[in-house]
Amino acid sequence: MLNFILSFMIGAIATYIVTILSSSIKSSEILEDAMLTHALVIMSAYEISIRQLEQTIVANRIEGLEAENLRKLHMNEFKAFANRKIGETAKHIPLAHANIIRYKNFEQLKIYATKQYRSKYAKSK
């Protein structure tokens, strides 16, 4: 009888450990995909805002130094916006998964997105 209870307990503990590990791995994969999607959304917003800025520059016939200053101002403002959004998102990530987050600011986000898509498309070819 004792062997039966001991065997049951060992089996239950082993099943519990396997369940915890598989859940942890799956949640890490989901979080990694979510962070890549988040990076792509921010990069898309950046591309759209650049396109709108350039259309505004052309439509208003802004030239030379004034256009360059406008571009620099836009870049600084977008970086501040993106960094705020990245910080807000990072607050919702559990500490157990904090090591999965590969970017802490806009510059790291651009590098992360580029590396992810390079590796993804290099594997598919």
C-alpha positions in Angstrom: 0.0 0.0 0.0 2.8 2.4 0.9 4.5 1.6 -2.5 1.3 2.5 -4.3 0.9 5.9 -2.5 4.6 6.7 -3.0 4.4 5.8 -6.7 1.3 7.9 -7.1 3.0 10.9 -5.4 6.1 10.6 -7.5 3.9 10.4 -10.7 1.9 13.4 -9.6 4.9 15.5 -8.9 6.6 14.5 -12.2 3.4 15.4 -14.1 3.2 18.7 -12.2 6.8 19.6 -13.1 6.4 18.7 -16.7 3.2 20.7 -16.9 4.9 23.8 -15.3 7.9 23.5 -17.6 5.8 23.1 -20.8 3.6 26.0 -19.8 6.6 28.2 -19.1 8.1 27.4 -22.5 4.9 28.0 -24.3 4.2 31.3 -22.5 7.8 32.4 -23.4 7.2 31.6 -27.1 3.9 33.6 -27.0 5.5 36.5 -25.3 8.4 36.5 -27.8 5.8 36.6 -30.6 3.9 39.4 -28.9 7.0 41.5 -28.4 7.9 41.1 -32.1 4.4 42.1 -33.1 4.7 45.1 -30.7 8.0 46.0 -32.4 6.4 45.8 -35.8 3.5 48.0 -34.8 5.8 50.7 -33.5 8.0 50.4 -36.6 4.9 50.7 -38.8 3.8 53.8 -36.9 7.3 55.2 -37.5 7.2 54.6 -41.2 3.8 56.2 -41.5 4.8 59.2 -39.5 8.0 59.6 -41.7 5.8 59.4 -44.9 3.4 62.0 -43.5 6.3 64.3 -42.5 7.8 64.0 -46.0 4.5 64.7 -47.6 4.1 67.8 -45.4 7.6 69.0 -46.3 6.9 68.6 -50.0 3.3 70.1 -49.8 4.5 73.1 -47.9 7.7 73.5 -50.0 9.9 73.5 -46.9 13.6 73.3 -48.0 17.1 73.1 -46.8 17.9 73.7 -43.1 14.3 74.1 -42.1 13.4 70.7 -43.5 16.4 69.0 -41.8 15.5 70.7 -38.5 11.9 69.4 -38.9 13.1 65.9 -39.6 15.4 66.0 -36.5 12.6 67.3 -34.3 10.3 64.6 -35.6 12.8 61.9 -34.9 13.4 63.1 -31.3 9.6 63.3 -30.7 9.0 59.9 -32.2 11.8 58.3 -30.1 10.3 59.9 -26.9 6.9 58.5 -27.9 8.2 55.0 -28.7 10.3 54.9 -25.5 7.2 55.8 -23.4 5.1 53.1 -25.2 7.9 50.5 -24.7 8.1 51.4 -21.0 4.4 51.1 -20.5 4.4 47.7 -22.2 7.3 46.5 -20.1 5.4 47.3 -16.9 2.9 44.5 -17.8 5.5 41.8 -18.3 5.9 39.5 -15.3 9.4 39.5 -13.7 9.7 35.8 -14.5 9.7 36.7 -18.2 11.7 39.9 -18.1 14.7 38.2 -19.6 12.6 37.5 -22.8 12.3 41.2 -23.6 15.0 42.0 -26.1 14.6 45.8 -26.3 14.3 48.6 -23.7 14.2 51.6 -26.1 13.5 52.6 -29.7 17.1 52.1 -30.9 17.2 48.5 -29.5 13.7 47.9 -31.0 14.9 48.7 -34.5 17.9 46.4 -34.1 15.7 43.6 -32.6 13.1 43.8 -35.4 15.8 43.7 -38.1 17.6 40.7 -36.5 14.3 38.8 -36.1 13.3 39.2 -39.7 16.7 38.5 -41.0 16.8 35.2 -39.1 13.3 34.3 -40.1 13.7 34.9 -43.8 17.2 33.4 -43.9 15.8 30.2 -42.5 13.0 30.0 -45.1 15.3 30.3 -48.1 
